Amino acid sequence: MTSSDKPENASAAPSGPTGVAAQDWAQASADPQYRAAVVDLLGALAYGELAAFERLAEDAKLAPTLADKAELAKMASAEFHHFERLRDRLTEIGEEPTAAMDPFVAALDGFHRQTAPSDWLEGLVKAYVGDSIASDFYREVAARLDSDTRELVLAVLDDTGHAGFAVEKVRAAIDADPRVGGRLALWARRLMGEALSQSQRVVAERDALSTMLVGGVADGFDLAEVGRMFSRITEAHTKRMSALGLAA
């Protein structure tokens, strides 16, 4: 994932960990429904990281300079390392990584097909805006995970360097040609809508994940809190658009 920007109130959890969040994996995984939710979560994240690696490698072909190409290649390598950590964790807890990822392939591939960038700048905005929305969502969920899983999830959401890189390049392009800003703003708004729709579809199709979000497994979430969560994600998106010099 690409962004270190976090929603202002991303930690909506209580001041001290309670319930599942106060347990380690050995304790929390005794609940089969919680275990299923974590396997789904790690599978979705793992395929997301693998897809991000592939996309950054493809975007490197559009890079206008060798320095830009090398920078994207470095970021792609970091994404693949995140994938390896998730894959290894799934194996460690006795799950087959491919089977864990498989339920999420169609939705993620569909999202990437529908939001294929037409040029270098659109690719940068997609990585910065689109991936950041997913990262915000996973950070919200991480607050309710057991301590071992939470630590891994937050580690693989670390910024690979794409955030600052994208802001620098997009702002420079807009400074050189202000007309670029309008086109990229429309593109970013489309990404926001597609990313939120895709996240909601994935959760709705996986019973364990949806139960985690509305409070059946991980304590503290309710339907009202889910609404507030998406409000925080939207607010963070607006701030990123401002950082890019684009209208939300």
Salt bridges, closest charged atoms under 4 A:
ASP5 OD2 - ARG240 NE 3.54
GLU8 OE1 - LYS239 NZ 2.71
ASP40 OD1 - ARG206 NH2 2.88
GLU49 OE1 - HIS82 ND1 3.67
GLU58 OE2 - LYS61 NZ 3.01
ASP68 OD1 - LYS169 NZ 3.01
GLU71 OE2 - LYS74 NZ 3.55
GLU79 OE1 - HIS82 ND1 3.79
GLU84 OE1 - HIS81 ND1 3.89
ASP88 OD1 - ARG87 NE 3.21
GLU92 OE2 - ARG89 NH1 2.89
GLU95 OE2 - ARG35 NH2 3.20
ASP119 OD2 - ARG183 NH2 3.05
GLU122 OE2 - ARG183 NH1 3.09
ASP131 OD2 - ARG55 NH2 2.63
ASP136 OD1 - ARG139 NH1 3.70
ASP136 OD1 - ARG240 NH2 2.97
GLU140 OE1 - ARG232 NH2 2.84
ASP177 OD1 - ARG179 NE 3.08
GLU225 OE1 - ARG228 NE 2.98
GLU225 OE2 - ARG232 NH2 2.65
GLU235 OE2 - LYS239 NZ 3.67
